[in-house]
Amino acid sequence: MQPLKYVERIVNGVKVIEIPGKEDAPTFFCMHGYGANAFDLAPLAPYLAFPQGTRYLFPEGILNVDLGFSNEGRAWFPIDWVEIERIRREGGLRDLSKSLPPGMAEAREKVISIMEGLGCDFEKTYLGGFSQGAMMATEITLSHPKYFKGLILFSGTLVNRVGWETQAREKYLSQGKVLSFIQSHGRLDPVLPYAAAERLFQLLAANGGKGDLVGFDGQHEIPQIVLAKVNHWITEQQS
């Protein structure tokens, strides 16, 4: 395995870790989860089955997050920890499906401007992300008028159910277009419930999506079994 060349760029005030590729190859634009940073998912690149010459882009969240003990991370939009703790105390499950979280629309526009600043060819670009980054990838895929090459969701969840359902139906189902996607989620995930991931899969599959939900006996993570399934899916997209 040849070592990859990592380039740190600043685009519209946002740090992006880039692994340069060839002009005729696809792009994988992947967003990290809450509290991580641009370097968090970059180590995945050598283990993904994208064609040689693929361009990899790992942007950093637009918000600073205080992780305590003088540690800082980044996020795409705020999280209401008070509400989360209340739900946990009452023994409930976190449900983000009722609306678009505050700050997500602004983050979406910022990410799109970064992609444009990087000269991404959307039709050759796979969007992906982990957790909050997966939510962002779904929101951009469904709301943006252009079509992306595919969608890779690691431990995402359903937000803005009515809006996403309407957007998916109008953009894909009613136009006879196919949204190619793969989604993974731990059945024991304590952060984002597996049931919500199932609802997201059902929404996409019913509205023009063609994909798979890879459930695994784990928590909020990306295990080897997921990478194997994702690589099989990536290979299928090239045929």
C-alpha positions in Angstrom: 0.0 0.0 0.0 1.5 3.3 -1.1 1.5 6.1 1.4 -1.1 8.8 0.6 -0.3 12.5 0.3 -2.3 14.6 2.7 -2.7 18.3 1.9 -4.2 20.8 4.4 -6.2 23.5 2.7 -8.3 26.4 3.9 -11.5 27.0 1.8 -13.9 29.8 2.7 -12.3 29.8 6.2 -12.7 26.1 6.7 -9.9 23.6 7.1 -10.0 20.7 4.6 -7.8 17.7 4.5 -7.3 16.6 0.9 -5.8 13.6 -0.8 -5.4 14.8 -4.3 -6.7 12.7 -7.2 -6.9 12.6 -10.9 -9.3 14.8 -12.9 -11.3 11.9 -14.4 -11.6 10.0 -11.2 -14.4 10.3 -8.6 -14.3 12.4 -5.4 -15.2 11.2 -1.9 -16.3 14.1 0.3 -16.7 12.9 3.9 -17.8 14.8 7.0 -16.8 13.8 10.6 -19.1 13.5 13.6 -19.7 15.9 16.5 -16.6 16.7 18.5 -14.1 15.3 16.0 -12.1 17.1 13.4 -10.9 17.0 9.8 -8.3 14.4 10.5 -10.7 12.0 12.2 -12.0 10.0 9.1 -9.0 10.6 6.8 -7.3 7.3 7.9 -10.2 5.5 6.2 -9.0 6.5 2.7 -6.4 3.7 2.2 -9.0 1.1 3.2 -11.8 2.1 0.8 -12.2 0.5 -2.6 -12.6 3.6 -4.7 -10.7 3.6 -8.0 -7.1 4.6 -8.0 -6.8 8.4 -8.4 -9.9 9.1 -6.4 -9.8 12.5 -4.7 -10.6 12.5 -1.0 -11.8 15.5 0.9 -12.3 15.7 4.6 -13.6 19.1 5.8 -13.7 20.3 9.4 -16.9 21.3 11.2 -17.7 25.0 11.3 -18.3 25.2 15.1 -15.9 24.9 17.9 -16.8 22.4 20.7 -15.4 22.4 24.2 -14.7 18.8 25.1 -13.3 19.6 28.6 -9.8 19.3 30.0 -8.5 21.9 27.5 -9.6 19.7 24.6 -11.5 21.0 21.6 -13.3 19.5 18.7 -15.5 20.6 15.9 -19.2 20.3 14.9 -21.5 21.1 12.0 -24.4 22.3 14.1 -25.1 22.6 17.9 -26.5 19.8 20.0 -28.9 20.4 22.9 -27.2 18.3 25.6 -29.7 19.4 28.2 -32.5 17.9 26.2 -30.5 14.8 25.6 -29.9 14.3 29.3 -33.6 14.8 30.0 -34.5 12.1 27.5 -32.0 9.7 29.0 -33.3 10.3 32.5 -36.8 9.5 31.4 -35.7 6.4 29.6 -36.7 7.7 26.1 -35.0 7.5 22.7 -33.5 10.5 21.0 -35.7 11.5 18.1 -34.5 14.2 15.6 -37.1 13.5 12.9 -39.5 16.2 13.7 -37.6 19.1 12.1 -34.3 20.3 10.8 -31.9 20.9 13.8 -31.1 24.6 14.4 -27.9 25.6 12.5 -28.1 22.7 10.1 -29.3 24.8 7.2 -26.5 27.3 7.7 -24.0 24.4 7.8 -25.4 23.0 4.7 -24.9 26.2 2.7 -21.4 26.5 4.1 -20.5 23.0 3.0 -21.9 23.5 -0.4 -19.8 26.7 -0.8 -16.7 24.7 0.3 -17.5 22.0 -2.4 -17.9 24.7 -5.0 -14.6 26.4 -3.8 -12.8 23.0 -4.2 -14.2 22.6 -7.8 -16.1 19.4 -7.0 -17.9 17.9 -9.9 -21.1 16.9 -8.0 -22.1 14.2 -10.4 -18.7 12.5 -9.8 -18.8 13.0 -6.0 -19.8 10.5 -3.4 -21.0 12.3 -0.2 -20.5 10.6 3.1 -20.1 11.1 6.8 -20.2 9.7 10.3 -23.0 10.5 12.8 -23.6 14.3 12.5 -21.6 14.2 9.3 -23.9 11.6 7.9 -26.9 13.8 8.7 -25.2 16.6 6.8 -24.5 14.3 3.8 -28.2 13.2 3.6 -29.5 16.8 3.9 -27.2 18.0 1.1 -28.0 15.1 -1.1 -31.7 15.5 -0.8 -31.9 19.3 -0.8 -29.4 20.3 -3.5 -30.8 20.4 -7.1 -27.8 18.6 -8.5 -27.4 14.8 -8.4 -24.5 13.2 -6.6 -22.7 9.9 -7.5 -23.8 8.2 -4.2 -24.3 8.5 -0.5 -22.4 6.7 2.3 -23.8 7.0 5.8 -22.0 5.8 8.9 -24.2 5.8 12.0 -26.5 8.6 10.7 -30.1 9.1 11.7 -33.4 10.5 10.4 -34.0 14.2 10.9 -36.7 16.5 9.3 -38.7 13.4 8.2 -41.4 15.4 6.3 -38.9 17.6 4.6 -36.6 14.7 3.6 -39.5 12.6 2.4 -40.8 15.4 0.2 -37.4 16.2 -1.2 -36.5 12.6 -1.9 -39.8 12.0 -3.6 -39.6 15.1 -5.8 -36.0 14.8 -6.7 -35.7 11.1 -7.2 -38.9 9.1 -7.3 -41.0 11.5 -9.4 -38.1 12.1 -11.8 -37.4 8.4 -12.3 -33.9 9.0 -10.7 -32.1 6.6 -8.4 -30.3 7.5 -5.2 -27.6 5.0 -4.7 -26.7 4.7 -1.1 -25.3 2.4 1.7 -26.0 2.9 5.4 -24.5 1.3 8.5 -25.6 1.4 12.1 -24.8 -0.4 15.4 -27.8 -2.2 16.9 -26.6 -1.3 20.3 -25.8 2.4 19.5 -26.5 4.5 22.6 -26.1 7.8 20.8 -28.5 7.5 17.9 -31.0 4.6 18.1 -31.0 1.8 15.6 -34.7 2.2 15.1 -34.3 5.7 13.7 -31.7 4.4 11.3 -34.2 1.9 10.1 -36.8 4.6 9.5 -34.2 6.6 7.5 -33.5 3.5 5.4 -37.2 3.0 4.8 -37.7 6.6 3.8 -34.9 6.6 1.3 -35.8 3.1 -0.1 -39.5 4.2 -0.6 -38.6 7.4 -2.5 -36.1 6.5 -5.2 -33.3 5.1 -3.1 -31.5 1.9 -3.9 -29.3 0.7 -1.2 -28.6 -1.3 1.9 -28.7 -0.9 5.7 -25.7 -2.7 7.2 -26.7 -3.5 10.8 -24.0 -4.8 13.2 -23.8 -5.9 16.8 -21.9 -2.8 18.0 -22.3 0.8 19.1 -21.4 4.2 17.6 -18.5 3.1 15.4 -17.2 1.9 12.0 -16.1 -1.7 12.4 -14.4 -3.9 9.8 -17.6 -5.6 8.8 -19.0 -2.2 7.7 -15.9 -1.4 5.6 -16.2 -4.7 3.9 -19.8 -4.1 3.0 -19.1 -0.5 1.9 -16.2 -1.7 -0.3 -18.5 -4.2 -2.0 -21.0 -1.4 -2.6 -18.3 0.9 -4.0 -17.1 -1.8 -6.4 -20.6 -2.3 -7.6 -20.9 1.4 -8.4 -18.0 1.1 -10.8 -19.4 -1.7 -12.9 
